[in-house]
């Protein structure tokens, strides 16, 4: 796959405060990369640097193998923090402004983009009269001007109601799957990122502490029934008799059965009927939120 973004030891320092600390990241063509971290973890600053809105203190980055940012700007669409909107212009006029900024003289793309982001009926409304959710949609629409190959989106579903979240999720998935657009997205809504992202990066205090694929994440957060203190062969025979085929024998002889965790008691009874008494049996594994909180050093979650 073509390498879209390659960041090497990217660092941003304000006086003595290191906001982004030697972050290295690779994003390939077709990825939906979910960037996760608390408020102040460095997500937005990292996005600003690769979007050309902030100058790195040290390190480097390249899009499509090109370190000269101006040669690739036309291939990148950004929506970072609040969208830069002109309040006294209408939705359509704001879109037209950004068309002209990119040298696009034919305005026919405006209605198409506004249809995509659910604002076609608001095109004549002044931007200052839009709700927060509508402004978010317009910000995404502006990022789509120029048909970019990659989108950098900072909290794109902030302020949207549940229906709006689903619509934007479907839009982003369509852009990715049908048009091949690569996405870098940050979001507080972990469940939405889980539904979209193919890869995840977890940033804490400016440091990229973990990277993993969606498949790896599912394995790490998979809930299961854990059985300890018995001969694994006897346990697995019992599981097979119960038509439970998905299990693993881990180091130390613990058996993990991937099944409905509500039947832990039923498994325990089946073992006991054979005179097999486990020293421990119960639900193991983390949910998505707990995993991220652990990686971000514990405490309250605020991705």
MOSUL-V233839 format. One record per residue. N is the residue number from 0. RES is the residue in one letter. PSI is psi in whole degrees, -180 to 180 (999 if undefined). D_FIRST is the distance of its C-alpha to the first C-alpha in Angstrom with 1 decimal. Layout:
n:N res:RES psi:PSI d_first:D_FIRST
n:N res:RES psi:PSI d_first:D_FIRST
//
This chain:
n:0 res:X psi:147 d_first:0.0
n:1 res:X psi:137 d_first:3.8
n:2 res:X psi:118 d_first:6.4
n:3 res:X psi:-54 d_first:9.0
n:4 res:X psi:132 d_first:11.8
n:5 res:X psi:109 d_first:13.1
n:6 res:X psi:133 d_first:16.7
n:7 res:X psi:113 d_first:18.9
n:8 res:X psi:42 d_first:22.3
n:9 res:X psi:127 d_first:22.8
n:10 res:X psi:140 d_first:26.5
n:11 res:X psi:125 d_first:29.0
n:12 res:X psi:133 d_first:32.7
n:13 res:X psi:110 d_first:35.6
n:14 res:X psi:-119 d_first:38.8
n:15 res:X psi:0 d_first:38.7
n:16 res:X psi:115 d_first:36.4
n:17 res:X psi:112 d_first:32.8
n:18 res:X psi:-40 d_first:30.8
n:19 res:X psi:127 d_first:27.3
n:20 res:X psi:96 d_first:27.4
n:21 res:X psi:51 d_first:24.7
n:22 res:X psi:125 d_first:21.7
n:23 res:X psi:132 d_first:18.4
n:24 res:X psi:143 d_first:15.3
n:25 res:X psi:128 d_first:11.5
n:26 res:X psi:126 d_first:9.8
n:27 res:X psi:160 d_first:6.2
n:28 res:X psi:129 d_first:6.1
n:29 res:X psi:-8 d_first:8.3
n:30 res:X psi:148 d_first:9.8
n:31 res:X psi:103 d_first:13.6
n:32 res:X psi:117 d_first:14.7
n:33 res:X psi:119 d_first:18.4
n:34 res:X psi:122 d_first:20.5
n:35 res:X psi:139 d_first:23.8
n:36 res:X psi:164 d_first:27.0
n:37 res:X psi:169 d_first:30.7
n:38 res:X psi:133 d_first:32.2
n:39 res:X psi:6 d_first:32.3
n:40 res:X psi:-19 d_first:29.5
n:41 res:X psi:3 d_first:27.6
n:42 res:X psi:-54 d_first:25.0
n:43 res:X psi:-40 d_first:26.4
n:44 res:X psi:-41 d_first:27.0
n:45 res:X psi:-45 d_first:23.4
n:46 res:X psi:-38 d_first:22.3
n:47 res:X psi:-39 d_first:25.1
n:48 res:X psi:-48 d_first:24.0
n:49 res:X psi:-19 d_first:20.4
n:50 res:X psi:2 d_first:21.9
n:51 res:X psi:15 d_first:24.4
n:52 res:X psi:-8 d_first:27.4
n:53 res:X psi:146 d_first:28.3
n:54 res:X psi:125 d_first:28.3
n:55 res:X psi:144 d_first:27.0
n:56 res:X psi:-38 d_first:29.8
n:57 res:X psi:172 d_first:27.5
n:58 res:X psi:-177 d_first:23.9
n:59 res:X psi:166 d_first:21.2
n:60 res:X psi:157 d_first:18.1
n:61 res:X psi:139 d_first:15.8
n:62 res:X psi:130 d_first:13.8
n:63 res:X psi:36 d_first:11.2
n:64 res:X psi:5 d_first:12.8
n:65 res:X psi:117 d_first:16.2
n:66 res:X psi:-16 d_first:18.9
n:67 res:X psi:104 d_first:21.4
n:68 res:X psi:-34 d_first:21.2
n:69 res:X psi:-21 d_first:23.2
n:70 res:X psi:-15 d_first:20.8
n:71 res:X psi:-2 d_first:18.2
n:72 res:X psi:-36 d_first:20.7
n:73 res:X psi:-15 d_first:20.8
n:74 res:X psi:-3 d_first:17.2
n:75 res:X psi:131 d_first:18.0
n:76 res:X psi:135 d_first:20.5
n:77 res:X psi:141 d_first:22.5
n:78 res:X psi:97 d_first:25.1
n:79 res:X psi:129 d_first:26.4
n:80 res:X psi:-140 d_first:29.8
n:81 res:X psi:138 d_first:32.2
n:82 res:X psi:143 d_first:31.3
n:83 res:X psi:97 d_first:33.3
n:84 res:X psi:150 d_first:35.6
n:85 res:X psi:109 d_first:38.9
n:86 res:X psi:-30 d_first:41.3
n:87 res:X psi:1 d_first:43.8
n:88 res:X psi:153 d_first:41.4
n:89 res:X psi:171 d_first:40.5
n:90 res:X psi:-49 d_first:37.1
n:91 res:X psi:-37 d_first:36.7
n:92 res:X psi:-36 d_first:38.1
n:93 res:X psi:-43 d_first:35.6
n:94 res:X psi:-41 d_first:32.7
n:95 res:X psi:-39 d_first:34.5
n:96 res:X psi:-46 d_first:34.8
n:97 res:X psi:-29 d_first:31.1
n:98 res:X psi:-50 d_first:30.6
n:99 res:X psi:-36 d_first:33.0
n:100 res:X psi:-34 d_first:31.4
n:101 res:X psi:5 d_first:28.2
n:102 res:X psi:20 d_first:30.3
n:103 res:X psi:116 d_first:29.9
n:104 res:X psi:-20 d_first:33.3
n:105 res:X psi:115 d_first:33.0
n:106 res:X psi:9 d_first:33.5
n:107 res:X psi:-19 d_first:32.5
n:108 res:X psi:-19 d_first:29.3
n:109 res:X psi:-52 d_first:31.4
n:110 res:X psi:-37 d_first:32.8
n:111 res:X psi:-45 d_first:29.5
n:112 res:X psi:-43 d_first:27.9
n:113 res:X psi:-33 d_first:31.1
n:114 res:X psi:-43 d_first:31.2
n:115 res:X psi:-43 d_first:27.7
n:116 res:X psi:7 d_first:28.8
n:117 res:X psi:30 d_first:32.2
n:118 res:X psi:13 d_first:34.3
n:119 res:X psi:-33 d_first:35.6
n:120 res:X psi:-9 d_first:39.0
n:121 res:X psi:10 d_first:39.2
n:122 res:X psi:-27 d_first:38.3
n:123 res:X psi:1 d_first:41.9
n:124 res:X psi:139 d_first:42.3
n:125 res:X psi:141 d_first:42.6
n:126 res:X psi:-33 d_first:39.8
n:127 res:X psi:-15 d_first:42.4
n:128 res:X psi:2 d_first:43.5
n:129 res:X psi:149 d_first:40.1
n:130 res:X psi:169 d_first:39.6
n:131 res:X psi:-44 d_first:37.0
n:132 res:X psi:-40 d_first:34.8
n:133 res:X psi:-38 d_first:35.1
n:134 res:X psi:-37 d_first:34.3
n:135 res:X psi:-44 d_first:31.1
n:136 res:X psi:-42 d_first:30.2
n:137 res:X psi:-37 d_first:31.2
n:138 res:X psi:-41 d_first:29.0
n:139 res:X psi:-41 d_first:25.9
n:140 res:X psi:-43 d_first:27.2
n:141 res:X psi:-38 d_first:27.6
n:142 res:X psi:-23 d_first:24.0
n:143 res:X psi:-10 d_first:23.0
n:144 res:X psi:132 d_first:25.1
n:145 res:X psi:1 d_first:23.2
n:146 res:X psi:62 d_first:20.4
n:147 res:X psi:156 d_first:17.9
n:148 res:X psi:-21 d_first:14.1
n:149 res:X psi:140 d_first:14.4
n:150 res:X psi:134 d_first:17.5
n:151 res:X psi:112 d_first:19.1
n:152 res:X psi:117 d_first:21.9
n:153 res:X psi:110 d_first:24.6
n:154 res:X psi:57 d_first:26.6
n:155 res:X psi:-18 d_first:26.1
n:156 res:X psi:12 d_first:28.3
n:157 res:X psi:129 d_first:31.1
n:158 res:X psi:-3 d_first:34.4
n:159 res:X psi:147 d_first:33.4
n:160 res:X psi:170 d_first:35.5
n:161 res:X psi:-39 d_first:34.0
n:162 res:X psi:-42 d_first:33.8
n:163 res:X psi:-37 d_first:32.0
n:164 res:X psi:-45 d_first:29.5
n:165 res:X psi:-42 d_first:28.6
n:166 res:X psi:-44 d_first:28.5
n:167 res:X psi:-39 d_first:26.1
n:168 res:X psi:-47 d_first:23.9
n:169 res:X psi:-38 d_first:23.8
n:170 res:X psi:-47 d_first:23.1
n:171 res:X psi:-39 d_first:20.1
n:172 res:X psi:-39 d_first:18.7
n:173 res:X psi:-45 d_first:19.5
n:174 res:X psi:-40 d_first:17.7
n:175 res:X psi:-47 d_first:14.5
n:176 res:X psi:-35 d_first:14.8
n:177 res:X psi:-29 d_first:16.5
n:178 res:X psi:-3 d_first:15.5
n:179 res:X psi:21 d_first:11.9
n:180 res:X psi:130 d_first:13.3
n:181 res:X psi:140 d_first:11.7
n:182 res:X psi:136 d_first:14.7
n:183 res:X psi:117 d_first:16.4
n:184 res:X psi:135 d_first:19.7
n:185 res:X psi:149 d_first:22.8
n:186 res:X psi:146 d_first:25.5
n:187 res:X psi:-19 d_first:28.8
n:188 res:X psi:92 d_first:28.5
n:189 res:X psi:-37 d_first:26.6
n:190 res:X psi:-35 d_first:27.0
n:191 res:X psi:-42 d_first:25.2
n:192 res:X psi:-40 d_first:22.2
n:193 res:X psi:-35 d_first:22.2
n:194 res:X psi:-24 d_first:22.2
n:195 res:X psi:-45 d_first:19.2
n:196 res:X psi:142 d_first:16.9
n:197 res:X psi:-25 d_first:14.0
n:198 res:X psi:155 d_first:14.4
n:199 res:X psi:145 d_first:17.6
n:200 res:X psi:134 d_first:19.0
n:201 res:X psi:121 d_first:22.8
n:202 res:X psi:133 d_first:24.7
n:203 res:X psi:124 d_first:28.4
n:204 res:X psi:40 d_first:30.7
n:205 res:X psi:-6 d_first:27.9
n:206 res:X psi:134 d_first:26.1
n:207 res:X psi:102 d_first:22.8
n:208 res:X psi:-18 d_first:24.4
n:209 res:X psi:146 d_first:21.7
n:210 res:X psi:138 d_first:18.1
n:211 res:X psi:157 d_first:17.2
n:212 res:X psi:166 d_first:15.3
n:213 res:X psi:-39 d_first:17.4
n:214 res:X psi:-43 d_first:18.2
n:215 res:X psi:-39 d_first:19.4
n:216 res:X psi:-44 d_first:21.4
n:217 res:X psi:-38 d_first:23.0
n:218 res:X psi:-42 d_first:24.1
n:219 res:X psi:-27 d_first:25.6
n:220 res:X psi:12 d_first:27.5
n:221 res:X psi:128 d_first:28.5
n:222 res:X psi:143 d_first:32.3
n:223 res:X psi:173 d_first:34.3
n:224 res:X psi:122 d_first:37.8
n:225 res:X psi:136 d_first:38.4
n:226 res:X psi:124 d_first:41.4
n:227 res:X psi:156 d_first:42.9
n:228 res:X psi:14 d_first:46.0
n:229 res:X psi:163 d_first:46.1
n:230 res:X psi:118 d_first:45.3
n:231 res:X psi:-32 d_first:41.8
n:232 res:X psi:-39 d_first:42.8
n:233 res:X psi:-37 d_first:45.5
n:234 res:X psi:-47 d_first:43.2
n:235 res:X psi:-34 d_first:40.6
n:236 res:X psi:-43 d_first:43.3
n:237 res:X psi:-42 d_first:44.6
n:238 res:X psi:-43 d_first:41.2
n:239 res:X psi:-39 d_first:40.8
n:240 res:X psi:-28 d_first:44.3
n:241 res:X psi:9 d_first:43.2
n:242 res:X psi:25 d_first:40.3
n:243 res:X psi:108 d_first:37.8
n:244 res:X psi:-19 d_first:35.1
n:245 res:X psi:100 d_first:32.3
n:246 res:X psi:165 d_first:33.4
n:247 res:X psi:146 d_first:32.6
n:248 res:X psi:117 d_first:35.1
n:249 res:X psi:171 d_first:34.3
n:250 res:X psi:139 d_first:35.8
n:251 res:X psi:-3 d_first:39.4
n:252 res:X psi:2 d_first:39.9
n:253 res:X psi:138 d_first:38.8
n:254 res:X psi:133 d_first:37.6
n:255 res:X psi:120 d_first:35.3
n:256 res:X psi:120 d_first:35.5
n:257 res:X psi:97 d_first:32.9
n:258 res:X psi:-176 d_first:35.2
n:259 res:X psi:115 d_first:37.2
n:260 res:X psi:-14 d_first:38.4
n:261 res:X psi:-10 d_first:41.7
n:262 res:X psi:19 d_first:42.9
n:263 res:X psi:-42 d_first:43.1
n:264 res:X psi:-37 d_first:46.9
n:265 res:X psi:-40 d_first:46.9
n:266 res:X psi:-42 d_first:45.0
n:267 res:X psi:-42 d_first:47.5
n:268 res:X psi:-41 d_first:50.4
n:269 res:X psi:-38 d_first:49.1
n:270 res:X psi:-44 d_first:48.9
n:271 res:X psi:-35 d_first:52.3
n:272 res:X psi:-20 d_first:53.9
n:273 res:X psi:7 d_first:53.1
n:274 res:X psi:20 d_first:54.6
n:275 res:X psi:117 d_first:51.2
n:276 res:X psi:111 d_first:51.1
n:277 res:X psi:144 d_first:47.9
n:278 res:X psi:-19 d_first:48.3
n:279 res:X psi:134 d_first:45.5
n:280 res:X psi:132 d_first:43.8
n:281 res:X psi:-176 d_first:41.9
n:282 res:X psi:133 d_first:38.8
n:283 res:X psi:165 d_first:36.0
n:284 res:X psi:161 d_first:32.6
n:285 res:X psi:155 d_first:31.8
n:286 res:X psi:171 d_first:31.0
n:287 res:X psi:-48 d_first:28.1
n:288 res:X psi:-43 d_first:30.4
n:289 res:X psi:-38 d_first:32.1
n:290 res:X psi:-46 d_first:28.9
n:291 res:X psi:-39 d_first:27.9
n:292 res:X psi:-42 d_first:31.5
n:293 res:X psi:-45 d_first:31.6
n:294 res:X psi:-26 d_first:28.5
n:295 res:X psi:18 d_first:30.0
n:296 res:X psi:16 d_first:33.2
n:297 res:X psi:-170 d_first:35.3
n:298 res:X psi:-172 d_first:37.7
n:299 res:X psi:144 d_first:37.4
n:300 res:X psi:127 d_first:34.1
n:301 res:X psi:78 d_first:33.1
n:302 res:X psi:999 d_first:29.3
//
